[in-house]
Amino acid sequence: MFSQQDAPITVLHVDDDEAFLDLSKATLEVHEELVVETETDAEAALERLRDGGIDCVVSDYQMDEMDGLAFLTALREFDSDLPVVFFTGHGSERVAAEAIHAGVTDYLQKGTDKAFLFLRNRVQTLVANDRAARAAQEAEARVRQLYERISDGFLAVDADWTVTYLNSPAETLFDCTADDVVGRPLGETLPALTERAFGAGLRAAVDDGESRTFEAHYPPLDRWISVVAYPADDGVSLFARDITEYKRAETKVEEMRNRVDTAESQFRTLREKVSRPAAPFR
């Protein structure tokens, strides 16, 4: 199955030496996985990058109209993550330090026998890592979107009982914000969830390694909450729902049943008294 990781790598090589760009394109495109676009003008290169579709930038440092550092600084204003390799013959420790500070991803010297081999390998590695990181971010974003669509409150803690995620319904349910809770111990931020029935239910799920469903009263907000806890190797996730109205209705039904039972008992007693034959007059 085709994935983004298998797609050809599109490289934009920026250098004011057109003959060197032709050599770079011919050398790198020997490998079918690389597609090389070239540009001798840094401003034009920035416009091309704004259009998107470039996986990696290779840039010279010393160019007439705009040097590599100025080009890199301008690029980082609208794309902070795109891999950028300085491929230059005018290197120094000072230039390398300035490039790293400006956000360059790697720095290679021209002029060696294996310069293009090193460049090709570095480009492939950087793009593979970048694509993997982006795929992980996209997957995480999809998971978070899924959690946000859930109408129930969702809360996750790691193996140390540190809160790692809290969706919007959970913020409403527990009257807190994700900013105040995520990254902090559950017992510190929402201590009632670690006590009494809540704590017992969550610990039982973790200890048994099996999901647990339970209902418990949440004293801080005087709410009844239904919880389904799912343990995992790296922590436990719980889905929570406010069932206060249900519990109130349940209590009312129970009160009505008690009243009916009392009334029936009183009626039976009265009927027994009425059905007894009257005592004869003496």
DAMO-V21617 format. One record per helix or strand of 2 or more residues. SS is the DSSP state (alpha for helix, beta for strand). FROM is the first residue (numbers start at 1). TO is the last residue. If there is no record, write none. Layout:
<<SS/FROM/TO> <SS/FROM/TO>>
This chain:
<<alpha/4/6> <beta/9/14> <alpha/18/28> <beta/34/39> <alpha/42/50> <beta/56/59> <alpha/68/76> <beta/83/88> <alpha/93/102> <beta/106/109> <alpha/115/149> <beta/153/158> <beta/162/166> <alpha/168/174> <alpha/178/181> <alpha/186/189> <alpha/191/194> <alpha/196/208> <beta/212/218> <alpha/219/221> <beta/223/232> <beta/235/242> <alpha/244/275>>
